[in-house]
Amino acid sequence: MQIKDILTQKSSEVFTVEPSKSLISAVKDMYKKKVGALLVKSETGESVGILTERDVLRFYAKQSGDANKVLVAEVMTKRLFVETLESTVDNAKFVMTEKRIRHLPIVDNGKVVGMISIGDLVKAKLQETAVEAKYLSDYIAS
């Protein structure tokens, strides 16, 4: 199964935030949109990082600060790992496990076209396993 198969089953909308936004504003956006990560894009539209729930938790665990005054740029993860539409689910799982990340932007021709989470991969793998089990059961029964 490829990543493009997952994106066809879910919304490919990518929610973004600018690095100059306040942390509290970004957290409220994540809450309203029911997502665990926002792609951080510069004013010119370039992807410069990702802000995840884990980044927010680390910020509060390390220091107490006013989330109204702290900028996304100060808290975000700057190093982005990405996958392509043609990447396999197994490869994405490997990257997420090795890099200890839960969200991957998906790129096509250098442009971000979606975002997947570890939950998306688990769901896809469960569906794939259920289909295989059904085929094997039908084969054995016939």
trRosetta pair geometry for C-beta under 8 A, 3 or more apart (Angstrom, degrees):
i j d omega theta_ij theta_ji phi_ij phi_ji
1 5 5.1 -98 -168 57 89 149
1 6 7.5 87 152 -43 114 87
1 88 6.8 103 76 -156 50 75
1 89 4.7 15 84 -9 101 125
1 124 5.9 -175 125 164 154 120
1 128 5.7 -110 -30 -81 139 138
2 5 5.2 113 63 -5 68 99
2 6 8.0 -130 108 0 47 84
2 85 6.8 46 151 154 118 59
2 86 5.9 -49 -151 -151 132 33
2 87 6.7 126 -155 76 78 37
2 88 5.9 -66 -103 -101 56 49
2 89 7.2 -148 -115 -29 10 75
3 6 5.6 -51 -160 32 46 112
3 7 6.5 40 148 -17 73 105
3 83 5.6 154 -64 121 160 126
3 84 7.0 152 45 97 139 39
3 85 5.6 -137 81 -145 102 32
3 86 7.3 -3 35 43 99 13
3 87 4.8 32 -14 66 124 88
3 88 7.4 -158 -29 -124 78 4
3 89 6.9 153 -72 -74 59 59
3 92 6.1 113 -83 -48 110 141
3 106 5.6 179 151 -122 137 131
3 114 7.9 168 155 79 107 131
3 116 6.5 -120 -149 -24 101 150
4 7 5.6 -55 -146 39 38 111
4 8 6.5 43 154 -26 67 101
4 85 4.0 49 -66 -175 103 95
4 86 7.0 12 -17 -71 116 38
5 8 6.0 -51 -152 28 31 111
5 9 7.1 21 152 -13 60 108
5 89 8.0 -57 59 -49 115 110
5 124 7.1 111 103 -142 106 128
6 9 6.0 -68 -160 38 35 107
6 10 6.5 -11 160 16 72 111
6 89 7.0 121 -42 -92 124 103
6 116 5.8 43 117 -110 145 131
6 120 5.4 84 -173 162 132 115
6 121 7.4 -32 -100 -84 153 52
6 124 5.2 -58 -93 -72 103 141
7 10 6.4 -76 -135 56 33 83
7 12 4.8 50 -171 -93 105 105
7 85 7.1 -67 22 -123 143 89
7 106 6.5 -118 -66 68 136 165
7 113 7.3 36 -156 121 160 99
7 114 4.5 -76 -118 -96 126 174
7 116 7.3 -91 -68 -67 83 104
9 124 7.8 156 43 -92 148 94
10 120 6.4 -79 -5 -122 158 119
12 113 6.1 -22 176 154 124 74
12 114 4.0 -69 -149 -92 84 105
14 39 5.4 6 168 7 113 136
14 105 7.0 50 -131 -130 137 94
14 112 5.5 23 -41 133 177 116
14 113 7.6 160 -27 145 127 10
14 114 6.2 -162 -60 -125 101 20
14 115 5.2 113 -116 -18 90 106
15 29 6.9 170 169 152 127 112
15 30 7.8 147 111 -98 145 56
15 33 5.2 89 -93 156 160 169
15 35 5.6 168 33 30 141 161
15 38 5.3 -72 111 -120 94 81
15 39 7.1 146 84 20 46 82
15 115 7.9 -72 28 21 70 145
16 38 6.1 116 -140 180 20 91
16 39 4.8 -43 -104 74 80 88
16 40 7.0 134 -161 -107 79 16
16 41 4.6 -3 -168 7 136 116
17 21 5.3 -94 -180 38 101 145
17 25 7.7 148 -145 109 122 96
17 26 4.7 47 -143 -114 165 104
17 29 6.3 158 -83 62 115 157
17 38 4.4 44 -4 140 110 142
17 39 7.6 156 22 76 67 42
17 40 5.8 -36 73 -106 81 66
17 41 7.5 140 65 26 31 74
17 51 6.1 -31 51 25 135 136
17 72 5.5 -180 124 -106 123 165
18 21 5.1 114 65 -23 79 98
18 40 7.3 83 -151 -159 14 73
18 41 6.6 -54 -95 76 58 67
18 42 7.2 68 -142 -141 81 23
18 43 6.4 44 -136 -70 125 67
18 72 7.0 139 98 43 43 141
19 40 5.4 69 -71 -178 79 119
19 42 6.5 -10 5 -98 115 62
19 48 6.1 -41 -49 80 130 137
19 49 7.2 80 -90 37 108 120
19 71 6.5 49 158 156 65 112
19 72 5.1 -135 -141 84 40 102
19 73 3.7 61 179 -69 105 97
19 76 6.8 -88 -117 9 88 145
20 43 7.7 14 5 -52 127 104
20 71 6.0 -42 -142 -148 32 125
20 72 7.3 -18 27 36 14 100
20 73 6.8 18 -69 -20 41 119
21 25 4.8 -112 174 81 106 130
21 26 5.5 120 108 -53 124 94
21 71 6.9 123 72 -151 34 73
21 72 5.1 34 64 -15 84 122
22 25 4.5 97 62 2 86 105
22 26 7.2 -156 94 -4 47 84
22 67 6.7 98 161 149 100 63
22 68 5.4 -6 -169 -157 148 37
22 69 7.0 7 -130 -44 110 9
22 70 6.8 90 -158 69 72 51
22 71 6.5 -72 -106 -102 39 48
22 72 7.5 89 122 -33 7 78
23 26 5.7 -58 -153 38 35 110
23 27 6.2 35 152 -20 69 105
23 56 7.0 143 -175 -117 112 91
23 59 7.0 -141 -145 126 155 170
23 67 4.4 -101 84 -158 109 83
23 68 7.9 -88 51 -52 80 16
23 70 4.5 -1 -6 90 127 101
23 71 6.9 135 -39 172 79 5
23 72 6.1 152 -87 -77 59 55
23 74 7.6 -68 -57 61 115 102
23 75 5.6 68 -105 3 121 150
24 27 5.6 -51 -145 36 34 112
24 28 6.3 35 155 -19 65 104
24 67 3.9 111 -57 123 91 106
24 68 5.1 -15 12 -77 140 56
25 28 5.8 -55 -151 36 29 111
25 29 6.5 32 149 -20 63 104
26 29 5.5 -52 -150 34 34 114
26 30 6.5 37 151 -21 66 102
26 38 5.9 -131 -162 34 102 153
26 51 5.6 -20 166 115 145 161
26 72 5.1 105 -43 -90 150 114
27 30 5.6 -50 -150 33 34 113
27 31 6.4 35 151 -19 64 105
27 56 5.9 104 -94 -121 110 148
27 67 6.8 -14 6 176 138 143
28 31 5.6 -53 -148 36 34 113
28 32 6.3 32 155 -18 67 106
29 32 5.8 -55 -144 38 30 108
29 33 6.0 9 163 -2 66 115
29 38 6.5 49 101 -81 124 144
30 33 6.3 -68 -140 49 23 98
30 35 5.5 -105 -147 72 70 76
30 36 6.9 64 -166 -117 118 17
30 37 7.5 58 -121 -39 117 8
30 38 6.1 -106 -77 -36 94 107
30 51 7.8 -118 -61 110 129 106
30 53 7.1 165 164 -73 153 83
31 34 7.4 19 -180 -73 29 45
35 38 6.9 108 100 -67 127 68
36 52 6.2 20 145 -155 82 81
36 53 4.8 -57 -159 -12 84 116
36 102 6.7 -49 117 111 140 128
36 103 6.5 -170 91 -58 100 126
36 117 6.4 81 46 -113 125 138
37 50 5.6 3 -174 178 117 109
37 51 6.6 159 -155 84 64 49
37 52 4.4 -19 -100 -101 96 76
37 53 7.2 -86 -65 -9 65 73
37 102 7.4 174 -40 88 130 93
37 103 4.0 -81 12 -11 161 174
37 115 6.8 -147 84 171 115 146
37 117 7.5 162 14 -92 118 101
38 50 7.1 163 81 -160 44 62
38 51 4.8 -6 56 58 94 101
39 47 5.9 -51 178 -128 112 104
39 50 5.8 -37 -113 -106 49 79
39 105 5.8 78 -101 -90 123 126
39 112 6.2 124 -143 161 167 170
39 115 6.6 -150 -46 -73 111 134
40 47 7.1 100 76 -159 57 60
40 48 5.3 -72 110 69 101 82
40 49 4.1 -3 51 70 131 82
40 50 6.0 -150 3 -81 92 21
40 51 5.7 93 -56 -21 108 93
40 72 6.0 175 -116 142 121 127
40 73 7.6 139 -171 -86 145 59
40 76 5.0 6 -35 -135 155 160
41 45 5.7 -12 178 -148 122 33
41 46 6.5 152 -156 72 73 32
41 47 5.7 -42 -98 -93 76 49
41 48 6.7 128 -126 11 23 86
42 45 6.8 -41 70 27 74 20
42 46 4.6 4 32 53 116 88
42 48 5.1 81 -43 -26 94 130
47 80 6.2 36 137 -58 117 170
47 105 6.8 142 -148 155 156 178
47 112 5.9 103 -62 -34 140 132
48 76 7.9 70 107 109 86 150
48 78 7.0 -39 157 -141 73 75
49 73 7.8 126 32 -123 147 55
49 76 4.0 95 127 140 139 128
49 77 5.7 168 -168 84 100 48
49 78 4.6 -55 -96 -112 117 40
49 79 7.7 28 -119 14 80 23
49 80 6.4 -154 -119 -56 32 97
50 55 7.9 175 110 -27 70 143
50 76 6.3 157 75 -166 27 100
50 77 5.2 -17 63 60 82 101
50 80 6.0 116 -20 -105 105 88
50 103 6.4 -172 177 90 147 122
50 105 7.1 -153 -81 -32 125 110
51 55 5.5 -111 -154 63 59 148
51 56 7.4 64 175 -48 94 90
51 72 5.5 -68 -71 -156 144 103
51 75 6.5 54 -128 99 102 100
51 76 4.5 -69 -77 -104 80 90
51 77 7.4 168 -89 16 33 74
52 55 4.8 111 54 -1 70 98
52 56 7.4 -131 101 -1 45 85
52 77 6.7 7 8 0 105 122
52 101 7.9 -166 -50 -154 164 83
52 102 6.8 126 -154 54 143 105
52 103 6.0 -177 -100 18 118 128
53 56 5.6 -55 -155 35 38 113
53 57 6.4 37 149 -18 69 105
54 57 5.7 -52 -146 38 33 112
54 58 6.3 35 154 -20 65 105
54 102 7.1 133 -19 15 130 122
55 58 5.8 -55 -149 36 29 111
55 59 6.5 36 151 -25 63 103
55 75 5.2 111 156 153 109 90
55 76 6.0 18 -166 -118 162 30
55 77 5.8 -127 -81 -31 125 87
56 59 5.6 -50 -153 29 32 115
56 60 6.7 21 155 -9 64 105
56 75 6.7 48 -89 166 50 141
57 60 6.1 -61 -150 42 32 103
57 61 6.0 29 154 -20 68 111
58 61 5.6 -57 -140 39 31 111
58 62 6.0 25 162 -16 67 111
58 75 7.8 151 76 -160 95 88
59 62 6.3 -64 -147 38 23 104
59 63 6.9 -53 180 52 58 86
59 65 7.2 -74 166 38 101 118
59 70 7.1 130 -173 149 139 161
59 74 8.0 87 -120 113 123 93
59 75 4.7 -19 -73 -126 136 116
60 63 7.7 -97 -134 69 20 47
60 64 7.1 37 -151 -105 63 56
65 69 7.0 -115 165 68 97 100
65 70 5.1 79 123 -52 132 128
66 69 4.3 49 88 18 110 107
66 70 6.6 162 82 -16 54 88
67 70 5.6 -50 -126 39 39 110
70 74 5.4 -109 -171 66 88 137
70 75 6.4 67 150 -37 120 117
71 74 5.0 102 63 -2 77 101
71 75 7.6 -173 95 4 46 90
72 75 6.2 -80 -153 47 36 98
72 76 5.4 40 161 -40 78 113
73 76 6.2 -39 -120 20 24 114
77 80 7.7 126 113 -76 96 55
80 105 6.4 -13 -170 25 119 126
81 95 5.8 176 160 170 136 121
81 99 5.4 174 -30 19 161 179
81 101 6.2 166 41 30 129 160
81 104 6.2 -59 102 -121 90 90
82 104 6.4 131 -132 -176 35 85
82 105 4.9 -41 -113 78 94 89
82 106 6.9 148 -168 -105 87 20
82 107 5.0 31 166 -8 139 114
82 112 7.6 -112 -128 -102 130 88
83 87 4.0 -85 -176 31 108 162
83 91 7.0 140 -130 107 123 106
83 92 5.1 -22 -72 -96 164 97
83 95 6.8 -177 -68 34 108 157
83 104 5.2 34 3 155 106 136
83 105 7.9 167 30 87 65 45
83 106 5.6 -31 76 -110 82 72
83 107 7.5 164 82 23 31 76
83 116 7.6 -32 47 34 129 123
84 87 5.0 127 54 -25 68 95
84 106 6.8 99 -143 -164 15 76
84 107 5.9 -50 -100 71 65 74
84 108 6.6 107 -155 -88 80 58
85 106 6.3 85 -71 172 60 116
85 108 5.1 25 -18 -84 119 109
85 113 6.9 -13 -63 67 110 139
87 91 5.0 -117 -173 78 95 129
87 92 5.7 103 130 -53 125 93
87 106 7.9 -139 32 -130 120 94
88 91 4.6 99 57 4 83 99
88 92 7.0 -148 96 -2 47 85
89 92 5.7 -56 -149 39 33 111
89 93 6.3 36 152 -21 66 105
89 121 5.6 150 -163 -142 95 89
89 124 5.4 -143 -117 104 146 136
89 125 6.4 176 146 -67 141 87
89 128 7.8 -170 48 -19 161 151
90 93 5.6 -51 -147 35 32 113
90 94 6.4 36 152 -22 63 104
91 94 5.5 -52 -151 33 33 115
91 95 6.5 33 153 -18 66 103
92 95 5.8 -52 -147 36 33 110
92 96 6.2 31 155 -17 66 108
92 104 5.9 -140 -152 36 104 163
92 116 6.7 2 -177 85 150 141
92 121 5.9 -156 102 -96 117 132
93 96 5.8 -57 -146 40 29 110
93 97 6.1 27 157 -18 65 110
93 118 7.8 92 -119 -134 70 80
93 121 5.3 161 -77 170 90 148
93 125 7.7 48 -68 -56 143 138
94 97 5.9 -60 -147 38 27 108
94 98 6.0 21 159 -14 65 112
95 98 5.9 -59 -141 42 26 107
95 99 5.8 -1 170 5 66 117
95 101 7.6 -31 133 50 82 112
95 104 6.8 75 97 -96 129 139
96 99 6.5 -66 -132 52 20 93
96 100 7.9 75 168 -99 52 7
96 101 5.4 -106 -138 72 66 75
96 102 6.6 76 -158 -101 115 27
96 104 6.5 -94 -74 -41 100 117
96 118 5.5 160 167 -89 154 97
96 121 7.2 -161 16 8 154 158
97 100 7.4 15 -177 -74 26 47
101 104 7.0 105 112 -66 124 77
102 117 5.8 9 155 -157 83 84
102 118 4.7 -71 -146 -7 73 113
103 115 5.9 5 -174 178 103 110
103 116 7.2 166 -150 86 56 41
103 117 5.3 -26 -97 -102 73 72
103 118 7.8 -80 -60 -16 43 75
104 115 6.9 166 83 -156 41 63
104 116 5.4 -12 59 59 92 87
104 117 7.9 172 19 -88 70 26
105 112 4.8 -48 -177 -130 120 115
105 114 7.5 149 -162 89 53 43
105 115 5.3 -35 -103 -101 54 83
106 112 6.9 103 69 -155 47 65
106 113 5.6 -66 101 65 94 81
106 114 4.2 -5 49 67 123 89
106 115 6.5 -160 5 -82 85 28
106 116 6.2 64 -42 -9 116 98
107 110 6.3 -3 180 -129 121 11
107 111 6.3 146 -153 69 78 29
107 112 5.6 -49 -93 -91 73 49
107 113 6.7 117 -135 8 24 87
108 111 6.0 -33 68 62 68 83
108 113 4.7 10 14 -12 111 142
112 115 7.5 15 -179 -60 114 83
116 120 4.4 -115 -161 69 89 147
116 121 6.6 87 155 -46 123 86
117 120 5.0 112 52 -2 67 97
117 121 7.5 -131 101 1 45 85
118 121 5.6 -53 -155 36 40 112
118 122 6.4 42 148 -21 69 104
119 122 5.6 -51 -144 36 34 111
119 123 6.2 36 156 -19 65 106
120 123 5.8 -56 -149 37 29 112
120 124 6.4 28 154 -19 64 107
121 124 5.7 -54 -146 36 32 111
121 125 6.2 30 156 -18 66 107
122 125 5.8 -57 -147 38 29 110
122 126 6.3 31 154 -20 65 106
123 126 5.8 -55 -148 35 29 111
123 127 6.5 28 154 -17 64 106
124 127 5.8 -56 -150 36 31 111
124 128 6.3 31 152 -19 65 108
125 128 5.6 -53 -146 37 32 113
125 129 6.2 33 154 -19 65 107
126 129 5.7 -55 -146 38 30 111
126 130 6.3 33 154 -22 64 105
127 130 5.7 -53 -148 33 31 113
127 131 6.6 31 154 -18 64 104
128 131 5.9 -55 -152 34 31 110
128 132 6.5 29 152 -16 64 107
129 132 5.7 -54 -147 38 33 112
129 133 6.2 35 154 -21 66 106
130 133 5.7 -53 -146 36 30 113
130 134 6.4 33 153 -22 64 105
131 134 5.7 -53 -150 33 31 113
131 135 6.5 30 153 -17 64 104
132 135 5.8 -55 -149 37 32 110
132 136 6.3 28 155 -15 66 108
133 136 5.8 -57 -146 40 30 110
133 137 6.1 32 154 -21 65 109
134 137 5.7 -55 -145 38 28 113
134 138 6.2 28 156 -18 64 107
135 138 5.8 -55 -145 38 29 110
135 139 6.2 30 154 -21 64 108
136 139 5.6 -54 -146 36 31 113
136 140 6.3 28 157 -17 65 107
137 140 5.9 -56 -145 38 28 108
137 141 6.2 24 157 -17 64 111
138 141 5.8 -59 -144 40 28 110
138 142 6.3 20 160 -18 64 112
139 142 6.2 -65 -148 35 26 104
